[in-house]
């Protein structure tokens, strides 16, 4: 069994900068934690991000080795379903150029693509920590995913929040 990374030691973190952590939402009917774990090398391209702020997080802040809370959204019980890590830098998201894709963007220029993706490597499936359970922990009250109106598919997670959540997960194992 893989142990949960701790705040001071995220999975394969770059040594030249402090650990960074993210919550990344995926609809389980598109890509669940099980799908990610079953993929070659447990790595999936994170396609379909169509929000500039989330894109900018990927482009400007996320780096290989950053810890990821893999979050299932738009499902009967949303919540954290697994732990992952950022596995690549960004590159153009090909779905923006595919007219058959729901993520097609006909206004995105091929010579200067608007939308990016990066690869995420699933590390382990966890018990589901539902949105209601996250809200029940006062230590997580400031977590971005819990803020009213928060709909971003990618949000930063504070090291203290990552540590608290991974501790809660280890207690449940």
N, C-alpha and C positions, 0 to 999 in steps of 0.2 A: 504494500500500500504506500502511496506517495503521501508524505506529510505536508501539511499546509505551510507555505512559505510564511515567514515572519516579517514584520515591518523592517527589521534591520537586514534581512536577507531575502529579498524577493527572488523569484526564479530567474537565474542567469542574469542578474543585474549588471549593468555597466559599472565598472569600478570608479569611473571618473566623475560621477554625479550622484546626488542623493537618490534613493529609491523613489519611484513614482508609481502610482496605482490608479486604476481606472475601473469604472463600471461600464460595461458595454451591453446594450440591449439587443436581443435577437428574438424574432418571433419563432417559436419552436417548430411551427409547420414549415418554415423556410430553412432554419438551421438551429437544431437543438444541441444541447451539450452532448447528447448521445451521437448525433450526426458528426459533430466535431471530433469526438473521440474515435469514431469509426473511419474518419478520413485518413488518407495516407499521412503518416507521421503525425496524426492527430491535428493537422494544420488545415485551416480553412481561410480563404480570402474573404475579408470583411467588406462585401460589396453593398451597394445601395444607399450609402450615406448621402443624403441630399439636403443637409443643413450646413450652412457655412461655418457656424461655430464648431460643430462636431468635426467637420472636415479640417478646420484649422487646428484642433487638438491633435488629430492624426498627423498633419503636416508639420506642425511647429513644436509639439511637446512630447508626443509619444515616441519611445525608443525601444529597440529590441531589448527584451528582458523585463520590461515593465510588467508588474502584476495586473491581472485582469479578473474582476468579478464578472462571471458569465451569467447574464440576467435574462430570464425568459419574460417577454412582454407580450401584450395583446393575446392573452390566453386566460383560461378560467382562473388560474391562480398564479399571478406574476410573482417573480422573486428570483433570488440568487440560486442558480442551479449547479454551479461549478466554479472551479478555479482554472485560470489560463494565464498565458503570457503573450506579450507582443512578440511575434516571431520574425518580422521583417520591417524594413522601412516602407515608405509609401511609394506607390506607382499609380498610373492612371487606372481608373475603374473602367473596364471594357463595357460594362452594361450601359454606360451613358451613350455609347455609339450603336447599340443594338436596338433597332426599331421594334423588335419583338419582346424586348424586356420591359417590365413595368417600371424600370429605373432609367429608361431611355430619356435623354435630354438633347433634343434636336438643336438647341442653342449652344451646346458645348463645342468649341472649336477643336478639331483634331490636333492642330499644331500647338494648342495651349489648353489642355483638358481642364475642365472646371472641377471634376470630381475625382477623388483618390480612394485607394483602398490600401490596407496593409493586411498581413497574415496574422492570424491568431492561432496559437497552439493550445489546445485543451490539455490540461494537466490531470484533472480528476473531476468526476461528478461528485457532488455533495448532496446532502439532504437539502431539500428546498427550504430556503429562508424566505418566507413570504413577505410581501410588503407590510402586512399587518404585524408580523413578528419584528421586522426592522423598526417599525414605528413604536413598538412596545419597549425598545431599549433607549433610555434617556441618553446614553453615551453616543447614540447615532442621530440625535435630534437635528443636528445641523447638516447631515448628509444631503447632498444635492438632489438625489433621486427622491427624497422625502419632502422637498420644498414644493409648496403650492405652485401649480403651473409648470413644474419641471417636466418637459417632454423630450429633452435631448436624448439621442440614442447613445451618446458617449459623454460621460461626465467624470471629472477628476474625483478621486477618493483620497481623503487625508490618510497619512500613515497611521494615525491613531484609530481611524475607522477601520482600515484594513486589519490592523492588529486585533481589534475587538472582534471583528467578524470572523477572522480565522481562529481566534480563541473559542468563540461560540461553536464553530464547526468542529473543532477538535473535541469539545466536550460532548458533542453528539455522536462521535465515532465509537 
